[in-house]
Amino acid sequence: MSDAMPNTQLPTSTSALLYFVSLFSPPEWQHSERRRYTSSEMRLEKGADWSVELLDLLCRSFGQENAQSPTLWLDFLKPVSEGLGILDALELHTRTYSATPQQALWVLLAFDIAPALGRTWGFWCQDEPLLPLMPEDDLWFLPHQDPTNPNRLILPVEAILTWWLERVEGPQNRLWGEYDDERRRTLDNWKSGRRTPAISRIMEWFSDDYQFSYKSSDEAHLSTAQLRSLLLWARAIEQAYKDLVGYLTPGVAPNDAEPIRNKALQLIELFRWSHEATVVTDPTNPALADQAFVEALPSWIKEGAFRAITPDRSGRLLAAEQVADFLSEIFKAMPHDDALPVMFKEVTLRAPAPPVQDLDLLEQRRTVLGAIENILLAWSGGNSGRQHRVAAGLAKLQHLPRTAEFEPDIAYLSALNALSSGDFNEARQYAENALELCLTRSVGPLKLDIARLNFSLAVAQDAFNRASAERSFRILCKSVQPRDAARWKLGEGPIDYSMRLAAADHAAWFWGNIVRPYEGVEIEAPLQENSEIIRAYADLLFSGASEVEVRAFKKKFGGQLKRKLRDVRGDTFFTVTSKMVPDLVRVMRQMPTYSGIPKEPSELANSMAATHLKLVRLLPTDVLDARDYLKQTALMLAAERKDVDMIKALVDRHVDIDAQDVLGRTALHSAAKVGADRCFEILLAVGANPTLQTYTGKTPAIFAAEFGRATIFEMRFACSTYQMGRSELEEAHKLSQEAAKNFKAKRKAYAAQGYEVAGRKGFQRIAALALEMLDE
């Protein structure tokens, strides 16, 4: 079925940004790198770096990299960033059915982007206009009819060159000094629209080395930098316009002034309409502006092309997801052919064309959607015959007309069915196939569900495997909610860290909502409180087991001790109990004594801690070195809990004392953060490396200075094996001095984050010691 389906992928933020930058400053990347970037195949960090580089290229193209006032650049960058975000949302939430690529782009442009751009331009109040000399209401950058020849269009480059040449002094073949007829001919070709200027030629001919003479010296004239920027804008818009005409209406000349043939002209008219309706309002009062905007629109268009930018009764514009639903309804009723909908029935572009719907096609698509919904209801229900109903529904679905348009949906339903049947491998194959189909066509809201399922399956089977999870995580990040972004620390740390936090977050959703076994199917769930190994170990802890009993436990469950459990967190039994037991011991030591209890809580707590230490002394080193989903080891956890006995036991078993978690932190970092002086001392004594850095470049000594751990800082400084460098001392002095000076604010800020810092004297001691060493 997939071979018969066209690629209807909507533009993504990455593909749009790369194309937009290419209009101003082509990036010097290999073709394969550009393809991997636009198809979101490269690593997230590298993709983010490329995006920053692209924006830097744009900034340099506008001559803004050294501008004293970045107002213009920031004013421009904001709508660009918002537009890219909207493209991501539309890609995730818009269902295109069997639309051709031309139809998909046409609907996106005509019913969202063109009106939105016109509205944005209308409300765009620049403090630093691009070109103050040109009339504000002159939309020079849009192709428009030649007053002397209505059958011909004047393109943006011609408009700018004509305007500029009327003001510049001298003939065209001597503008650059010496006689140059080749440049004159090139300018004529640019003006005629036969050729679009090359970026390199504009940068060469209009560099800052040239100063042009103007006819009048009484008025302010363009600087060469302004003219260059203006030509780059005109060139970019003209090239984009030509590309659009060539893509939407192949064979139509770009300067064809007939809007029925040249579909791009209909988009331009939409832009003009939205601009005219908004620019005359008062942008300083958004509520009144929105009201005037709505009143200015004819009733027929409020439910047409301007639906996406028409405020509701509360004055709010539609969210991107609502716009996507609106676009999906348009696609659902769109005839299955290569024709693009006509928005205006008259050449004057002032009367709407009635929508053309294929009612039979619409009913067929609604029938398939209804069948899909019924299968989901059957799968999620509690009926004992769920499996039969889902299987029957899937079989019936295959025979309905237009199912090729819903192939990703069918693959997704098949993945859920395989999961409930207990076949994780088959479920993953179906889910990956569904996601692959989504990445080659825009299928709507289902895309997020598929990405979420793929992400959970990838880490459920492999504990945590970044390579298999990242593609789905990238899609999730395109529509992440603010609360999830905060919980996953997006933008606050390495992507790998955020992915692992998100994996842990998806555990409850996956096992609680998606893994729903059919009757008679048994599925091994992740490690839980009622798991056999946990129940057996709890009996050992509460009974004060002997070493013989602990050995017997190890022998019985040895196979489970050495492997990752099937849990999206990626924990092992030992990493789980290394968190569980110390926390339980701490709580019990704080409990009061009750009459009738065989053992006092504190005595039982000590017994449990001793039993856990017995297990540590018996387990192989590779089990003790196991990491959880954040790559934390038991040694790091023990240091963070100031557990000296556990530190000694693990060190005696020769665990990796320099292991680093996903943020680059070691056990020394953990000890320094919480002020575990004795733990830090033991680790240093056995050779732990205090020069290792976190992803932000912080050493344990920097942690000590940041949290005021004076004793630890002194121990670190006294370590002769690894001497502190000057830069490390300078950073420690800076942090401790600032904390001592603003101690109350520092303590309050860190308390809000759940951290406890030392007293003011601790910071003062560190600052004094660091300064003393720097002065030597």
Secondary structure, 3 states (H helix, E strand, C coil): CHHHCCCCCCCCHHHHHHHHHHHHCCCCCCHHHHHHHHCCCCCHHHHHHHHHHHHHHHHHHCCCCCCCCCHHHHHHHHHHHHHHHHHHHHHHHCECCCCCHHHHHHHHHHHHHHHHHHHHHHCCCCCCCCCCCCCCCCCCCCCEEECCEEEEEECHHHHHHHHHHCCECCCHHHCCCCCCHHHHHHHHHHHHCCCCCCHHHHHHHCCCCCCCCECCCCCCCCCHHHHHHHHHHHHHHHHHHHHHHHHHCCCCCCCECCCCCCHHHHHHHHHHHHHHHHHCCCCCCHHHHHHHHHHHCCHHHHCCCCHHHCCCCCCCCCCHHHHHHHHHHHHHCCCCCCCCCCCECCCCCCCECCCCCCHHHHHHHHHHHHHHHHHHHHHHCCCCCHHHHHHHHHHHHCCCCCHHHHHHHHHHHHHHHHHHCCCHHHHHHHHHHHHHHHCCCCECCHHHHHHHHHHHHHHHHHCCCHHHHHHHHHHHHCCCCHHHHHHCCCCCCCHHHHHHHHHHHHHHHHHHHHCCCCCCCCCCCCCCCCCHHHHHHHHHHHHCCCHHHHHHHHHHCHHHHCCCCCCCCCCCHHHHHHHHHHHHHHHHHCCCCCCCCCCCHHHHHHHHHHHHHHHHHHCCHHHHCCCCCCCCCHHHHHHHCCCHHHHHHHHHCCCCCCCCCCCCCCHHHHHHHHCCHHHHHHHHHCCCCCCCCCCCCCCHHHHHHHHCCHHHHHHHHHCCCCCCCHHHHHHHHHHHHHHHHCHHHHHHHHHHCCCCCCCHHHHHHHHHHHHHHHHC
